[in-house]
Amino acid sequence: MRKGVKAAVIGGVFAVMIGGAGYGTYNFVSALNGNVNGDSVGGSGPAPVRTGPPSRGEVKETSAKFFAAWEKDEPAEAASYTNFPDAAEQLLTAYGHDAHITKVKITPGTVSGATVPFSVKATVSYGGKSKPLAYAGRLSIVRGVSTHQPLVDWEPSVLHPDLVKGDTLVTGESPSPPIEAVDRNNTVLTKDDYPSLGPILDELRAKYGDKAGGEPAVELSIRHEDSGAADTPLVTLAKGRPGKLRTTLSASAQAAAEQAVQRYAESSVVAVKPSTGEVLAVANHRADGFNAAFLGRLAPGSTMKIISAATLIDTGLTTAAGPAPCPNEAVWQSQTFHNLKNMAPNERATLSESFARSCNTAFVKYADDVQVDSLTKEAEERFGLGRDNWKVGIPSFDGSVPASGGPDTAANLIGQGQVQMSPLNMASVTATAMTGAFRQPVIVSTRLDGRPLAQARGLSASTVAQLRQMMNRTAVSGTAAPAMSGLGGSIGAKTGSAEVDGQAKSNSWFTGYRNDMAAAAVTQEGGHGGDAAGPIVASVLRTAS
């Protein structure tokens, strides 16, 4: 945090939870003296307490009072019209003092039920420089739980639509100079051309801005509760001088990734260069803006069978051409596992065939033979996962394959249970399976900061040959064939669908390689691996040379 800038943090989770409960509590009645909103009542006794949703008149009156106090920079007064006045006052105070926002003019729109849309026009000033600020917002009016008065249902987004819990607004010299990020071929990368890169460019600026040779800007920014998270600039009052930052990304692969994820909501994809570990593309299509491509923690479904197959081969339990029977069901410690609907059983199947068909029971059957920590050791020692030591260049999750006993020993083998992965992790897994060498993914060269990279043993030539044969079979004639259709060159893939409690549809997973590119994607509630994640990965792999 820069000198002279005071941050006001938004109220905690407990307050928010109580607010949510209060919204639906309309029938709690306690007597109040006097009437509400000047409505006359008969008799000399206390006025009846209002219950139920606020009336249109109450919505308009309460929002007008809130807007008026906000415009006058009276934080305490404005906060008094909300259901969480302490949290509201903190952020409203920061709005005028720390963010230096003045001359606020709020224009309400047409009331719809209890919701009031509005537009804000204001001025941001700092160090003799000023810029206009304009944005649209909305708020809702609810009835107070104890007071029964109409109140603004306070959330940080009432003040600005981009604010979430823990955020505040500040104006001042930026903590890090701006950057001009370029791809591996010197093509400039901007959030306008590549929207998914917005949060990632912010992270790169926070981490490397002072190393790229630029000069700080003066900005109105969102400062996040997580001290390690980069500020999000909203308005630039004075441009700094950007420093040039070369990334490992490929503009062509990034463009394909951006377009591919837009076809499926809640989707993320990562592509890496197996021969170097360099990240070629990263894209997300999510309502929350979260970089799930790098930071997601989800069960990877049957894409995990790449590591599971390697475990069975490396521990001598079977080979690609060895037995892996595929019955209709398999029972492990009282838990019954099934295959996908309409999959015919094959008691004489090989590991290669069961892998290509994505037979769950074939892998579950080996739960009797593997040690509780066999899968964990394979993931950590050969694929470089689960040690919390990746240094990609921006925050990332390194995967998690815990040594889980009980039913989870079997469930982990098919990518359920306690296993968690991100698309970045699975793209790296595919790259390792394809080359035999674990090369920790990077998005910025280590030459810039000298950071040490994670290391792992990798795989033997024999294991690599068998994994490539099984992944190629899956891509050519197995469950991945429809998505990979039309792709030439050296190809391989694995599908996955991960069931999640409370979801009507499974999460769709897919990972594959083509020549010197490996990619992995997930679409939450996307169904089978080939339904959503498969087409995303295939679109990115088409850019591989």
C-alpha positions as CSV (number, residue, x, y, z in Angstrom):
1,M,0.0,0.0,0.0
2,R,1.4,3.3,-1.0
3,K,2.2,6.1,1.4
4,G,-0.7,8.4,2.2
5,V,-3.4,6.0,0.9
6,K,-5.7,4.7,3.6
7,A,-7.7,1.6,2.8
8,A,-11.2,0.9,4.2
9,V,-12.1,-2.7,4.1
10,I,-15.6,-3.9,3.5
11,G,-17.5,-5.8,6.2
12,G,-16.9,-9.5,6.9
13,V,-18.6,-12.7,5.9
14,F,-20.7,-12.9,9.1
15,A,-22.4,-9.6,8.4
16,V,-23.1,-10.6,4.8
17,M,-24.6,-13.9,5.9
18,I,-26.9,-12.2,8.3
19,G,-27.9,-9.7,5.7
20,G,-28.9,-12.6,3.4
21,A,-31.1,-14.0,6.1
22,G,-32.7,-10.7,6.8
23,Y,-33.8,-10.3,3.2
24,G,-36.3,-13.1,3.4
25,T,-37.6,-12.4,7.0
26,Y,-40.8,-10.5,6.5
27,N,-43.1,-12.0,9.1
28,F,-41.2,-11.2,12.3
29,V,-43.4,-8.5,14.0
30,S,-42.7,-6.3,16.9
31,A,-44.6,-3.1,17.8
32,L,-43.2,0.2,16.7
33,N,-44.5,3.6,17.9
34,G,-45.7,6.0,15.3
35,N,-46.6,5.2,11.7
36,V,-44.4,4.5,8.7
37,N,-44.0,6.9,5.9
38,G,-46.7,9.2,7.2
39,D,-49.6,6.8,6.5
40,S,-52.5,7.5,8.8
41,V,-54.0,4.8,11.0
42,G,-57.2,4.8,13.1
43,G,-57.3,4.6,16.9
44,S,-55.0,5.9,19.5
45,G,-52.9,2.7,19.9
46,P,-49.5,2.1,18.2
47,A,-49.4,2.0,14.5
48,P,-49.4,-1.5,12.9
49,V,-46.0,-2.8,11.9
50,R,-45.4,-3.1,8.2
51,T,-44.3,-6.5,7.0
52,G,-43.6,-7.9,3.6
53,P,-41.6,-6.4,0.7
54,P,-41.3,-2.6,0.7
55,S,-43.9,-0.7,-1.3
56,R,-42.9,1.2,-4.4
57,G,-43.2,4.4,-2.4
58,E,-40.8,3.1,0.2
59,V,-38.4,2.0,-2.4
60,K,-38.3,5.4,-4.1
61,E,-38.1,7.3,-0.9
62,T,-35.4,5.3,0.8
63,S,-33.2,5.1,-2.3
64,A,-33.6,8.9,-2.8
65,K,-32.4,9.6,0.7
66,F,-29.4,7.3,0.3
67,F,-28.5,8.9,-3.0
68,A,-28.8,12.4,-1.6
69,A,-26.4,11.7,1.3
70,W,-24.0,9.9,-1.0
71,E,-23.9,12.9,-3.3
72,K,-23.2,15.2,-0.4
73,D,-20.3,13.0,0.8
74,E,-22.0,12.3,4.1
75,P,-21.0,8.7,4.7
76,A,-22.6,8.2,8.1
77,E,-25.9,9.6,6.9
78,A,-25.9,7.5,3.7
79,A,-24.9,4.4,5.7
80,S,-27.8,4.9,8.1
81,Y,-30.2,4.0,5.3
82,T,-28.6,0.6,4.8
83,N,-29.0,-2.7,6.6
84,F,-25.2,-2.8,7.4
85,P,-24.4,0.7,8.3
86,D,-20.9,0.0,9.7
87,A,-19.6,-1.7,6.6
88,A,-21.4,0.8,4.3
89,E,-19.9,3.8,6.2
90,Q,-16.3,2.4,5.9
91,L,-16.6,2.1,2.1
92,L,-18.5,5.3,1.6
93,T,-15.8,7.1,3.5
94,A,-13.1,5.6,1.4
95,Y,-15.0,6.6,-1.7
96,G,-14.7,10.3,-0.9
97,H,-11.4,10.4,1.1
98,D,-9.1,7.6,-0.2
99,A,-10.5,7.5,-3.7
100,H,-10.8,11.3,-4.0
101,I,-14.1,11.1,-5.8
102,T,-16.1,14.4,-5.7
103,K,-18.9,16.2,-7.6
104,V,-21.0,13.0,-7.4
105,K,-24.3,13.2,-9.4
106,I,-26.6,10.2,-9.2
107,T,-29.5,9.7,-11.6
108,P,-32.0,7.0,-10.6
109,G,-33.7,4.9,-13.3
110,T,-37.1,3.3,-13.4
111,V,-37.9,1.3,-10.3
112,S,-38.6,-2.4,-10.9
113,G,-40.1,-4.1,-7.8
114,A,-37.6,-3.5,-5.1
115,T,-34.7,-2.7,-7.5
116,V,-33.5,0.7,-8.4
117,P,-31.0,1.1,-11.4
118,F,-29.0,4.3,-11.4
119,S,-26.1,6.0,-13.1
120,V,-23.2,7.8,-11.5
121,K,-21.2,10.7,-12.8
122,A,-18.4,12.1,-10.7
123,T,-14.8,13.5,-10.8
124,V,-11.7,11.8,-9.6
125,S,-8.9,14.2,-8.6
126,Y,-5.4,13.7,-7.3
127,G,-2.2,15.8,-7.4
128,G,-3.7,18.5,-9.5
129,K,-5.0,16.1,-12.1
130,S,-8.7,15.2,-12.6
131,K,-10.7,12.8,-14.8
132,P,-14.4,12.1,-15.1
133,L,-15.9,8.9,-13.7
134,A,-19.1,7.4,-15.0
135,Y,-20.7,4.1,-14.4
136,A,-24.1,2.3,-14.0
137,G,-25.2,0.5,-10.8
138,R,-28.2,-0.9,-9.1
139,L,-29.5,-1.4,-5.5
140,S,-32.3,-3.2,-3.8
141,I,-34.5,-2.1,-0.9
142,V,-35.4,-4.6,1.8
143,R,-37.3,-4.5,5.0
144,G,-35.1,-4.4,8.2
145,V,-35.4,-7.5,10.4
146,S,-35.8,-5.7,13.7
147,T,-36.8,-2.1,12.6
148,H,-39.1,-3.2,9.8
149,Q,-38.0,0.0,8.0
150,P,-37.1,0.0,4.3
151,L,-33.3,-0.1,3.9
152,V,-30.8,-0.4,1.2
153,D,-29.6,-4.0,1.0
154,W,-25.9,-3.2,1.4
155,E,-23.3,-4.9,-0.8
156,P,-20.0,-3.5,-2.0
157,S,-21.3,-3.5,-5.5
158,V,-23.9,-0.9,-4.5
159,L,-21.1,1.7,-4.5
160,H,-19.4,0.4,-7.7
161,P,-20.4,-2.7,-9.7
162,D,-16.9,-4.2,-9.7
163,L,-16.5,-4.2,-5.9
164,V,-16.7,-7.4,-3.9
165,K,-16.3,-8.3,-0.3
166,G,-12.9,-7.1,1.0
167,D,-12.4,-4.5,-1.8
168,T,-11.9,-0.8,-1.4
169,L,-11.2,2.2,-3.7
170,V,-8.0,4.2,-3.7
171,T,-6.6,6.9,-5.9
172,G,-2.9,7.6,-6.1
173,E,0.4,6.7,-7.7
174,S,0.1,3.0,-8.8
175,P,2.0,0.5,-6.7
176,S,3.6,-0.9,-9.9
177,P,4.4,0.9,-13.2
178,P,2.3,0.0,-16.2
179,I,3.5,-2.7,-18.6
180,E,3.3,-3.3,-22.3
181,A,2.9,-7.1,-22.3
182,V,4.0,-8.8,-25.6
183,D,3.8,-12.4,-26.7
184,R,6.7,-14.6,-27.7
185,N,6.8,-13.0,-31.2
186,N,6.5,-9.4,-29.9
187,T,2.8,-9.0,-30.5
188,V,1.3,-6.6,-28.0
189,L,-1.3,-8.2,-25.7
190,T,-4.1,-6.0,-24.3
191,K,-7.2,-6.8,-22.3
192,D,-9.2,-5.1,-25.1
193,D,-8.0,-7.6,-27.7
194,Y,-7.8,-10.6,-25.3
195,P,-10.4,-10.0,-22.5
196,S,-9.4,-13.1,-20.6
197,L,-5.9,-11.7,-20.0
198,G,-7.2,-8.7,-18.1
199,P,-6.7,-10.1,-14.5
200,I,-3.6,-11.9,-15.7
201,L,-2.0,-8.7,-17.1
202,D,-2.8,-7.0,-13.7
203,E,-1.0,-9.8,-11.9
204,L,2.0,-9.6,-14.3
205,R,2.1,-5.8,-13.7
206,A,2.0,-6.2,-10.0
207,K,4.8,-8.8,-10.1
208,Y,7.1,-7.4,-12.8
209,G,6.1,-3.8,-13.3
210,D,9.1,-2.6,-11.4
211,K,11.4,-4.9,-13.3
212,A,10.2,-3.9,-16.8
213,G,11.6,-0.4,-16.6
214,G,8.4,1.7,-16.6
215,E,7.3,4.6,-14.5
216,P,4.1,4.6,-12.2
217,A,0.8,6.0,-13.3
218,V,-1.8,7.9,-11.2
219,E,-4.9,5.8,-11.1
220,L,-8.2,5.2,-9.4
221,S,-8.1,1.5,-8.6
222,I,-9.8,-1.3,-6.7
223,R,-7.6,-2.6,-4.0
224,H,-8.3,-6.2,-3.0
225,E,-8.4,-7.7,0.5
226,D,-5.8,-10.3,-0.5
227,S,-2.5,-8.4,-0.1
228,G,-1.0,-10.5,-2.8
229,A,-3.6,-9.7,-5.4
230,A,-2.9,-6.9,-7.9
231,D,-4.9,-3.7,-7.9
232,T,-7.5,-3.4,-10.6
233,P,-7.2,0.0,-12.4
234,L,-10.5,1.8,-13.2
235,V,-9.5,5.3,-14.3
236,T,-6.0,6.6,-15.3
237,L,-5.5,10.2,-14.3
238,A,-1.9,10.4,-15.5
239,K,-0.3,7.8,-17.7
240,G,2.9,6.3,-16.5
241,R,5.5,5.1,-18.9
242,P,5.0,1.4,-19.5
243,G,7.8,-1.1,-19.5
244,K,7.9,-3.8,-22.0
245,L,7.3,-7.3,-20.6
246,R,7.8,-10.3,-22.8
247,T,5.6,-13.3,-22.0
248,T,5.7,-16.9,-23.3
249,L,2.2,-16.5,-24.7
250,S,1.3,-17.0,-28.4
251,A,-1.1,-14.4,-29.8
252,S,-2.6,-16.9,-32.2
253,A,-3.1,-19.6,-29.6
254,Q,-4.5,-17.0,-27.2
255,A,-7.0,-15.7,-29.8
256,A,-8.2,-19.2,-30.4
257,A,-8.5,-19.9,-26.7
258,E,-10.5,-16.7,-26.2
259,Q,-13.0,-17.6,-28.9
260,A,-13.3,-21.2,-27.8
261,V,-14.2,-20.6,-24.2
262,Q,-16.9,-18.0,-25.2
263,R,-19.0,-20.9,-26.6
264,Y,-19.4,-22.4,-23.1
265,A,-20.1,-20.6,-19.8
266,E,-17.9,-21.3,-16.8
267,S,-15.0,-22.6,-19.0
268,S,-11.3,-22.4,-18.8
269,V,-8.4,-23.6,-20.9
270,V,-4.6,-23.6,-20.9
271,A,-2.1,-24.5,-23.6
272,V,1.6,-25.2,-22.9
273,K,4.7,-26.0,-25.1
274,P,5.8,-29.5,-23.9
275,S,9.4,-29.1,-25.1
276,T,9.9,-26.1,-22.8
277,G,6.9,-25.8,-20.3
278,E,6.1,-22.3,-21.7
279,V,2.4,-21.3,-21.4
280,L,1.1,-20.5,-24.8
281,A,-2.5,-19.6,-24.0
282,V,-4.8,-19.1,-20.9
283,A,-8.4,-18.1,-21.2
284,N,-11.5,-18.1,-18.9
285,H,-15.1,-17.5,-19.5
286,R,-16.6,-17.0,-16.1
287,A,-19.1,-14.7,-14.5
288,D,-16.8,-14.1,-11.5
289,G,-13.7,-13.3,-13.4
290,F,-11.7,-15.9,-11.5
291,N,-8.6,-17.3,-13.2
292,A,-9.8,-20.9,-12.8
293,A,-7.4,-21.9,-15.6
294,F,-4.5,-21.5,-13.2
295,L,-6.2,-21.5,-9.8
296,G,-9.1,-23.8,-10.1
297,R,-9.4,-26.8,-7.7
298,L,-11.7,-29.3,-9.2
299,A,-11.9,-33.1,-9.5
300,P,-10.5,-33.8,-13.0
301,G,-12.5,-36.9,-13.7
302,S,-11.1,-39.5,-16.1
303,T,-8.3,-37.2,-17.4
304,M,-6.7,-38.4,-14.1
305,K,-6.4,-41.8,-15.7
306,I,-3.2,-40.6,-17.4
307,I,-1.5,-40.5,-14.1
308,S,-3.3,-43.6,-12.9
309,A,-2.2,-45.6,-16.0
310,A,1.4,-44.4,-15.4
311,T,1.1,-45.6,-11.8
312,L,-0.1,-49.1,-12.9
313,I,2.7,-49.3,-15.4
314,D,5.5,-47.9,-13.2
315,T,4.5,-50.2,-10.3
316,G,4.5,-53.3,-12.5
317,L,0.8,-54.0,-12.1
318,T,0.1,-54.1,-15.8
319,T,1.0,-52.6,-19.2
320,A,-0.8,-50.9,-22.1
321,A,-1.1,-54.3,-23.7
322,G,-1.7,-56.1,-20.4
323,P,-5.0,-56.9,-18.7
324,A,-7.5,-54.3,-17.4
325,P,-10.9,-56.0,-17.4
326,C,-13.9,-53.8,-17.7
327,P,-16.9,-55.2,-15.9
328,N,-20.2,-53.4,-15.6
329,E,-19.5,-52.4,-12.0
330,A,-16.8,-52.7,-9.4
331,V,-17.1,-52.6,-5.6
332,W,-14.4,-51.2,-3.3
333,Q,-14.9,-51.1,0.4
334,S,-18.7,-51.2,0.1
335,Q,-18.8,-48.4,-2.5
336,T,-20.0,-49.5,-6.0
337,F,-18.5,-47.8,-9.1
338,H,-20.1,-47.8,-12.5
339,N,-19.1,-46.9,-16.1
340,L,-20.8,-44.5,-18.4
341,K,-24.2,-45.5,-19.5
342,N,-24.4,-48.0,-22.4
343,M,-20.7,-49.0,-22.1
344,A,-20.6,-52.8,-22.9
345,P,-18.5,-54.8,-20.4
346,N,-15.3,-56.5,-21.6
347,E,-13.7,-58.9,-19.1
348,R,-10.7,-59.4,-21.6
349,A,-9.9,-55.8,-22.2
350,T,-6.4,-54.5,-22.1
351,L,-5.3,-51.3,-20.3
352,S,-5.1,-49.5,-23.6
353,E,-8.7,-50.5,-24.6
354,S,-10.1,-49.6,-21.1
355,F,-8.2,-46.3,-21.2
356,A,-9.5,-45.4,-24.7
357,R,-13.1,-46.2,-23.7
358,S,-12.6,-44.5,-20.3
359,C,-13.7,-47.6,-18.3
360,N,-13.9,-46.7,-14.7
361,T,-14.2,-50.2,-13.3
362,A,-11.0,-51.3,-15.0
363,F,-9.1,-48.8,-12.8
364,V,-11.1,-49.3,-9.7
365,K,-10.3,-53.1,-9.9
366,Y,-6.7,-52.2,-9.3
367,A,-7.4,-50.4,-6.0
368,D,-6.8,-53.8,-4.3
369,D,-3.2,-53.8,-5.7
370,V,-2.0,-50.2,-5.4
371,Q,-0.7,-48.8,-2.1
372,V,-2.6,-46.0,-0.5
373,D,0.2,-43.6,-1.5
374,S,1.1,-45.0,-4.9
375,L,-0.9,-42.5,-6.9
376,T,0.4,-39.6,-4.7
377,K,4.0,-40.6,-5.2
378,E,3.5,-40.9,-9.0
379,A,1.9,-37.5,-9.2
380,E,4.5,-35.8,-7.0
381,E,7.7,-37.5,-8.0
382,R,7.1,-38.0,-11.8
383,F,4.6,-35.3,-12.7
384,G,5.7,-32.6,-10.3
385,L,2.3,-32.1,-8.8
386,G,1.1,-31.4,-5.3
387,R,4.2,-30.0,-3.7
388,D,3.1,-26.3,-3.6
389,N,6.4,-25.2,-5.3
390,W,5.4,-24.1,-8.8
391,K,6.6,-20.6,-9.7
392,V,4.8,-19.9,-12.9
393,G,5.2,-16.1,-12.7
394,I,1.7,-15.4,-11.4
395,P,-0.3,-17.2,-8.7
396,S,-1.2,-20.8,-9.6
397,F,-2.4,-24.0,-8.0
398,D,0.0,-27.0,-8.2
399,G,-2.6,-29.8,-8.0
400,S,-3.4,-32.1,-5.1
401,V,-3.3,-35.9,-5.0
402,P,-3.5,-36.8,-1.3
403,A,-2.9,-40.4,-0.1
404,S,-6.5,-41.1,0.7
405,G,-7.6,-44.4,2.2
406,G,-11.0,-46.1,2.2
407,P,-13.2,-45.6,-0.8
408,D,-11.2,-42.7,-1.9
409,T,-8.3,-44.9,-2.9
410,A,-10.4,-46.2,-5.7
411,A,-12.2,-42.9,-6.4
412,N,-8.8,-41.1,-6.8
413,L,-7.8,-43.5,-9.6
414,I,-10.7,-42.2,-11.7
415,G,-10.2,-38.5,-10.8
416,Q,-12.9,-38.3,-8.2
417,G,-12.4,-38.6,-4.4
418,Q,-9.9,-36.1,-3.0
419,V,-8.0,-35.3,-6.2
420,Q,-8.0,-31.7,-7.3
421,M,-6.6,-30.2,-10.5
422,S,-6.7,-27.1,-12.7
423,P,-6.5,-26.9,-16.5
424,L,-2.9,-25.7,-16.0
425,N,-2.1,-28.9,-14.0
426,M,-3.7,-31.2,-16.6
427,A,-2.0,-29.5,-19.5
428,S,1.3,-30.1,-17.7
429,V,0.4,-33.7,-17.1
430,T,-0.2,-34.2,-20.8
431,A,3.1,-32.5,-21.6
432,T,4.9,-34.8,-19.2
433,A,3.2,-37.9,-20.6
434,M,4.1,-36.8,-24.1
435,T,7.8,-36.0,-23.6
436,G,8.7,-37.9,-20.4
437,A,10.2,-34.8,-18.8
438,F,8.4,-32.6,-16.3
439,R,9.0,-29.0,-17.2
440,Q,7.2,-26.7,-14.8
441,P,4.9,-24.3,-16.7
442,V,6.0,-20.6,-16.9
443,I,4.4,-17.5,-18.3
444,V,7.4,-15.3,-17.9
445,S,11.0,-16.4,-18.4
446,T,13.1,-17.1,-15.3
447,R,15.7,-14.8,-16.7
448,L,13.7,-11.8,-15.5
449,D,13.8,-12.7,-11.8
450,G,15.9,-15.8,-11.4
451,R,13.2,-17.7,-9.6
452,P,13.8,-21.5,-9.1
453,L,11.5,-23.9,-10.9
454,A,10.0,-27.1,-9.5
455,Q,11.7,-30.3,-10.4
456,A,10.5,-33.9,-10.8
457,R,11.9,-37.3,-12.1
458,G,9.7,-37.6,-15.1
459,L,8.8,-40.8,-16.8
460,S,10.8,-43.6,-18.4
461,A,10.9,-44.0,-22.2
462,S,8.9,-47.2,-22.0
463,T,6.1,-45.5,-19.9
464,V,6.0,-42.6,-22.3
465,A,5.7,-44.8,-25.3
466,Q,2.7,-46.7,-23.7
467,L,1.0,-43.5,-22.6
468,R,1.3,-41.9,-26.1
469,Q,0.0,-45.1,-27.7
470,M,-3.1,-45.1,-25.3
471,M,-3.7,-41.3,-25.7
472,N,-3.4,-41.6,-29.5
473,R,-5.8,-44.5,-29.6
474,T,-8.3,-42.4,-27.5
475,A,-7.9,-39.5,-29.9
476,V,-8.3,-41.6,-33.1
477,S,-10.9,-44.2,-32.1
478,G,-11.8,-43.7,-28.5
479,T,-14.0,-41.3,-26.5
480,A,-11.9,-38.3,-27.7
481,A,-12.2,-39.1,-31.4
482,P,-15.2,-36.8,-32.2
483,A,-13.5,-33.7,-30.7
484,M,-10.1,-34.5,-32.3
485,S,-11.5,-35.3,-35.7
486,G,-9.7,-33.5,-38.5
487,L,-6.5,-32.8,-36.5
488,G,-3.4,-34.0,-38.2
489,G,0.1,-34.5,-36.9
490,S,1.1,-36.3,-33.7
491,I,-2.1,-36.3,-31.6
492,G,-3.4,-37.8,-28.4
493,A,-6.1,-37.0,-25.9
494,K,-8.1,-38.1,-22.8
495,T,-11.7,-37.2,-21.9
496,G,-13.1,-36.8,-18.4
497,S,-16.4,-36.1,-16.7
498,A,-16.4,-35.4,-13.0
499,E,-19.6,-35.7,-10.9
500,V,-20.2,-33.0,-8.3
501,D,-22.7,-33.2,-5.5
502,G,-25.6,-30.8,-6.2
503,Q,-24.9,-30.4,-9.9
504,A,-27.4,-31.7,-12.4
505,K,-24.6,-32.3,-15.0
506,S,-21.0,-33.4,-14.5
507,N,-18.0,-31.1,-15.1
508,S,-16.6,-31.6,-18.6
509,W,-12.8,-32.2,-18.8
510,F,-10.6,-32.8,-21.8
511,T,-6.8,-32.8,-22.4
512,G,-4.9,-33.5,-25.5
513,Y,-1.7,-32.8,-27.5
514,R,-0.8,-32.1,-31.1
515,N,2.8,-31.8,-32.1
516,D,4.5,-29.4,-29.6
517,M,1.4,-28.2,-27.9
518,A,-0.6,-29.7,-25.0
519,A,-3.9,-28.2,-23.8
520,A,-6.5,-28.9,-21.2
521,A,-9.9,-27.4,-20.5
522,V,-12.8,-27.7,-18.1
523,T,-16.4,-26.6,-18.4
524,Q,-18.4,-26.7,-15.2
525,E,-21.7,-28.5,-15.7
526,G,-20.6,-29.1,-19.3
527,G,-21.5,-32.8,-19.3
528,H,-19.2,-35.4,-20.8
529,G,-15.6,-34.6,-21.7
530,G,-16.2,-34.5,-25.4
531,D,-19.3,-32.3,-25.1
532,A,-17.8,-29.0,-24.2
533,A,-14.2,-29.1,-23.0
534,G,-13.2,-31.3,-26.0
535,P,-14.2,-28.7,-28.7
536,I,-12.4,-26.0,-26.7
537,V,-9.1,-28.0,-26.6
538,A,-9.4,-29.0,-30.2
539,S,-9.8,-25.3,-31.3
540,V,-6.6,-24.4,-29.5
541,L,-4.7,-27.4,-30.8
542,R,-5.5,-26.3,-34.4
543,T,-3.1,-23.5,-33.9
544,A,-0.2,-25.8,-33.2
545,S,2.5,-25.9,-35.8
